[in-house]
Amino acid sequence: MIGIVGGLGPYGGLDITKKIIDETAARSDQEHLPLLLFSCPNLIPDRTAYLFDKSNVNPGKAIAAILRQLETAGATIAAIPSNTAHAEPIFSVVQDEMARVGSGLK
């Protein structure tokens, strides 16, 4: 199952979901890839504020927590549709947190 971290921009999660559906060569509903979109923007601190030193709260920990929930729900691969979430100071925390818990999520 593909897990998608939503809430990182109003349409980011919906956009990647639509692209996955549009690009899947399926002849029936049952042939589409299973997707799980977790979109709770209130759980993720402002990435831009953190990157511009206007917040001390690194959103990487919240993103990692959502990834762990997606993995627990059955996701084996994940999408994080956000440029700012992939900025080194944030994404390195995501990677460290996922490694710390022994995640197998790709």
N, C-alpha and C positions, 0 to 999 in steps of 0.2 A: 504494500500500500504506500502511496505517496502522501506524506504529511506536508502541509503548507502552513507556514507561520504567517498569518494575516495580521492586520492591525499595524502594519508598518507603512502607512500611507493609505488613503481612503480606498483606492482601487487595486493596490498591489496584489493582494491575495486573490481577488476576483479575476484580475487580468491573467495571472499565471494559470489559474484554474481553467479559464476559457481557452488559453493557448494549448494546454494539455489536451483538453477535449477536442478542440479543432484539429489538432495534429495527430490524433489517434485514428489509425485505420481500422475502424470498427464497423461491422455490418449490422450490429444489433446493440441494444442497450447493455446487454450482458458482456459484450466484448470490450467495453470501455474499461480503462484502468481505474482501480479503486482509489479514491482521493478522500483525504480528511483535511478540511480547512478549519484551523483554529484562529479565530479573529476576535481578539479582545484587546483593543488598543489601550484600554485603561490600565492594563497590566504591565505595559512596556514604557519605561521612562523615555522622555524626549531624547532622541539620538543626537539631533543637531545641537541642542543645548549642552549635552555632554561634550561633544566634539569641540565646541567653542568655549569651553570652560565656564559655562553658566550653570552647570549642575555637577555635583560630585558623585551622582549615582550613575554607575555604568550600566547601560541597558543590556549588556551582554548576559548578565546573570538571569534576567527575566526571559530573554530569548532562549537561553539554554533550558530554563525551567519548562517553557512551552514545548521545546523539542523533546524533552524527557516525557512529557505528557503524550505527545504524538507517538513516540516510540512505545510507550506503555499501551496505547490504543491499537498498536499493530503496524505503525509505519516502519518501513525498512529503509526508506530514502526520504530526504526532506528538501524543500525549497524555502528559501528565505528571500522573498522578492523585495529587496531594499538595497540601495546603494550605500546608505549611511550605516546599515547594520554590518556591512562588509568592510568598513573602515578598520584598520588594524587595531586601534585601541579597544574597539568593541568586539570584533570578530575573534581576536586572540583570546578574550575572556570566554566567549562561546566555546571555542575549541578546547580550552583548558578545562572548563566545567564538564564538557561531554567526555573528555578523556578521564577526568577524575572519577566519574561514575561508571566508567567502563562501557560507554554506549557503543553499540554496533551500527548506529544510524549512519548512513552515507549521505 
